[in-house]
Amino acid sequence: MMPQPTGRLVRKDDGVYLVLDRMFKAPIEQVWTYFSRSPRLAEWLGEYTGSGTTGAVKLRLTADGTEGEWEDVTVLECAAPHRLHADVRESGQSHRMFAHLTEATGLTTVTVGRRLRSLVEEADAGPRWDYYLDRLVAAHDHKPEPDWSSYGPAMRDHYRDLCRELDRVLRSDAAAARSGAAG
């Protein structure tokens, strides 16, 4: 069975975020280790050095089978085991990320968000984050890793359509605000 796109776009005060959820039948503290311990993070996303308590970390993505460049990460908020907010700087640009974890009735829900710098240019973040989070589920459940080829091409149009539609709405809202201010 092919994986299905699960992300949604959410407008916040500081921009538009791609937001995705995954659920785990596990205590929140156990799931949190996949974000807070480098060996666990390496099972699904990449490795890090440094300390979140100092706010300075370096991250290298390895989920695509290659070792990426080390990226600077500024931890803005870390409230274990519930909230992690960070700015990730790659190739001279940064983007805001968050992970929120909640636990109820034996289930832990992970909500991950990534602020998009451009709806038009960053629609491809959707398939990547569906893939990364399915790798997280596979790591946690001790299952085989998903195959990237089931994500990128298959999901790209879905996320591009979401981004184009929201871009149209935002442009329409901005035009309406300009014409309202002029009248």
Long-range contacts (C-beta under 8 A, 24 or more apart in sequence): 2-150, 2-154, 3-130, 3-131, 3-134, 3-146, 3-150, 3-151, 3-154, 3-155, 5-126, 5-127, 5-130, 5-155, 5-158, 5-159, 6-130, 6-133, 7-126, 7-129, 7-130, 7-159, 7-162, 8-162, 9-116, 9-119, 9-162, 9-163, 9-166, 10-113, 11-166, 12-115, 14-96, 14-115, 15-96, 15-115, 15-116, 15-117, 16-115, 16-116, 16-119, 16-166, 16-170, 17-96, 17-98, 17-113, 17-114, 17-115, 17-116, 18-113, 18-114, 18-116, 18-122, 18-125, 18-126, 18-129, 18-159, 19-111, 19-112, 19-113, 20-111, 20-112, 20-113, 20-129, 20-130, 20-133, 21-109, 21-110, 21-111, 21-112, 22-109, 22-110, 22-112, 22-133, 22-134, 22-136, 22-137, 23-107, 23-108, 23-109, 23-110, 24-107, 24-108, 24-109, 24-110, 24-137, 24-140, 25-106, 25-107, 26-108, 26-140, 27-103, 27-108, 28-81, 28-82, 28-101, 28-102, 28-103, 28-108, 29-81, 30-108, 31-81, 31-101, 31-108, 31-110, 31-140, 32-80, 32-81, 32-101, 34-136, 34-139, 34-140, 35-84, 35-99, 35-101, 36-80, 36-81, 36-84, 40-139, 43-135, 43-139, 44-132, 44-135, 44-136, 44-138, 44-139, 45-132, 45-135, 45-136, 48-73, 52-78, 52-84, 53-78, 57-86, 59-88, 63-131, 63-132, 63-135, 64-148, 93-117, 110-136, 116-163, 119-163, 119-164, 119-166, 119-167, 119-170, 120-163, 120-164, 120-167, 122-163, 123-156, 123-159, 123-160, 123-162, 123-163, 123-164, 124-152, 124-156, 124-159, 124-160, 125-159, 126-155, 126-156, 126-158, 126-159, 126-162, 127-151, 127-152, 127-154, 127-155, 127-156, 127-159, 128-152, 130-155
